[in-house]
Amino acid sequence: MKKHKIIKAMLCCALLVIIMVSAQVRGASSRPRRGGLYGDWLVKMTFGERQMESILSFSRDSEGNRTGQWISFWGINELKDVKYEENQLSFTQVFRFGENESTSTFKGKIEEGKLSGTISSDRGESKLEGTRMPRAPRAVGSWEMKYKVGEREITGTLVIKADKERNLSAEWQSQRGEHKISDLKYERGNLSFKRASKFGERQWESTFEGNIQGDTITGTFKSERGEIAAEGKLQNASLIGTWILEITSERGTRKQRLRINPDMSALYGSMTLKKVNFEEGKVGFKLVMEFGERKFESTFEGKIQDSKLTGELTSSRGTSKVKGTKVVRTFRTRRTEQ
């Protein structure tokens, strides 16, 4: 009898461990990873009384080698000798500005989602601190949804947003009736939610289950009235994403990164843009950079044609030609970082 109680207790403990591990795995799938190197880091470095923000972006090339970029308002600099082992990070940066060139080295660590260390050069040392920049879930954006009721085609807009903790919420915008979205879930391409609708005196509820691939949602609404197939297209999909820009002026050519978010906010280098205007293929935004009491303003006007972004960046210093190529994300099998 005693033996059976011991075995029963051991089985209960094993079951509890399995449940805890499973919960941790499920939770990790919906939250950004705290460990690891790859991705973007917003870093701050102090020069005297001035603090500068930049982005450190780490990835792998086609052969699996670690690569890195230092991205700032001034452009993109490729990092050299990127090493990451047992949470210790080091790299070399070569910064060129006109005919001037300077080399600096970084040594630091990554712990609990924070990057810290020291940048050293012939000008001295500076402390550098940074935090990981989470990417918006793929479901975020404004989706033009279409489905048919009988022979009548219905169009609505599903607007999905994410807060700082990547928790999702949504609303349904339509000229027909009132609609409320609840129980929104998105995981590994699968999207589901409930919709409560009201049109005049009529009220009904439906559920949606579907899949997101690229810039398209396909799925089915289900209610007591039956099933209805629906399809959605991501609005502004041709612009949303990451662009590598070549900016050419009388002073030469430099590279810059422009990342357009689904809500049409953006990052130009490390500078936040609240709004990018996009209408009928035409793109426009304004840059404002402040150095103490001095302010520099630039405006961009361009267009998207044949999957290319072209235009001009104009400031008090003149006009630069801009050519942009969109980055196509590829997904590699994850491997453990050492």
Secondary structure, DSSP 4 states (H G I P E B T S, - for coil): -HHHHHHHHHHHHHHHHHHHHHHHHHHHHHS--SS-S-EEEEEEEEETTEEEEEEEEEEE-TTS-EEEEEEETTEEEEEEEEEEETTEEEEEEEEEETTEEEEEEEEEEEETTEEEEEEEETTEEEEEEEEEEPPPPTT-EEEEEEEEETTEEEEEEEEEEE-TT--EEEEEE-SSSEEEEEEEEEETTEEEEEEEEEETTEEEEEEEEEEEETTEEEEEEEETTEEEEEEEEETTTTTSEEEEEEEEETTEEEEEEEEE-TTS-EEETTEEES--EEETTEEEEEEEEEETTEEEEEEEEEEEETTEEEEEEEETTEEEEEEEEEPPP--PPP----
